[in-house]
Amino acid sequence: MTVVAVIAAVVLAAAALITTYRVVAGPSTLDRVVAIDSLMATAAAGLAVWAGYTTDPTVVPAIAALALVGFLGSAAVSRFRVRDDT
């Protein structure tokens, strides 16, 4: 189980780094919003790996909260976004 958790953590860390690059260098606002939503999903997946590794069920509400905040944030930005000047 430890090997699987380490592999999952490494893959999630790589995904977070690539997504962070997209947040910084994104050519448009929507690219950045999608990248931030992807970071939220990566963080939720990281918490899920941690919950599975430690068998601690108290992290599950935090996973649900991250998923809800990520969805609501993306929905709000897509609803009220202003066009880019590109």
C-alpha positions in Angstrom: 0.0 0.0 0.0 2.9 2.4 0.7 4.3 2.0 -2.8 0.9 2.8 -4.4 0.5 5.9 -2.2 3.9 7.1 -3.1 3.3 6.6 -6.8 0.0 8.4 -6.6 1.5 11.3 -4.6 4.3 11.7 -7.2 1.8 11.7 -10.1 -0.4 14.2 -8.3 2.5 16.4 -7.6 3.5 16.3 -11.2 0.0 17.2 -12.2 -0.1 20.1 -9.8 3.2 21.5 -11.2 2.0 21.3 -14.7 -1.3 22.9 -13.8 0.4 25.6 -11.8 2.3 26.5 -15.0 -1.0 26.8 -16.8 -2.3 29.1 -14.1 0.7 31.4 -14.5 1.2 31.3 -18.2 -2.4 30.8 -19.4 -3.1 32.9 -22.4 -6.7 33.7 -21.4 -8.9 34.0 -18.3 -10.8 30.8 -19.1 -7.5 28.8 -19.3 -6.6 30.0 -15.9 -10.1 29.2 -14.5 -9.9 25.7 -15.8 -6.4 25.3 -14.4 -7.5 26.5 -11.0 -10.4 24.0 -11.1 -8.0 21.3 -12.0 -5.8 22.3 -9.1 -8.8 21.9 -6.8 -9.5 18.5 -8.2 -5.8 17.5 -7.8 -5.9 18.7 -4.1 -9.1 16.7 -3.5 -7.4 13.6 -5.1 -4.4 14.2 -2.9 -6.6 14.3 0.2 -8.3 11.1 -1.0 -4.9 9.4 -1.3 -4.0 10.6 2.2 -7.3 9.3 3.6 -6.7 5.9 2.0 -3.1 5.8 3.2 -3.9 6.7 6.8 -7.4 5.1 6.8 -8.6 8.3 8.4 -12.2 9.0 7.4 -12.3 12.5 9.0 -10.7 13.9 5.8 -13.8 13.0 3.6 -15.8 16.2 4.5 -12.8 18.3 3.4 -12.7 16.4 0.1 -16.4 17.2 -0.4 -15.9 20.8 0.5 -13.0 21.2 -2.0 -15.1 19.7 -4.7 -18.0 22.0 -4.0 -15.8 25.1 -3.8 -14.1 24.2 -7.0 -17.3 23.7 -8.8 -19.0 26.8 -7.5 -16.0 29.0 -8.2 -15.8 27.8 -11.8 -19.5 28.2 -12.3 -19.4 31.8 -10.9 -16.4 32.8 -13.0 -17.9 31.4 -16.1 -21.2 33.2 -15.4 -19.8 36.6 -14.7 -16.6 36.6 -16.8 -15.7 39.6 -19.0 -14.2 39.0 -22.5 -10.5 39.1 -22.9 -9.0 41.7 -25.2 -7.1 39.1 -27.3 
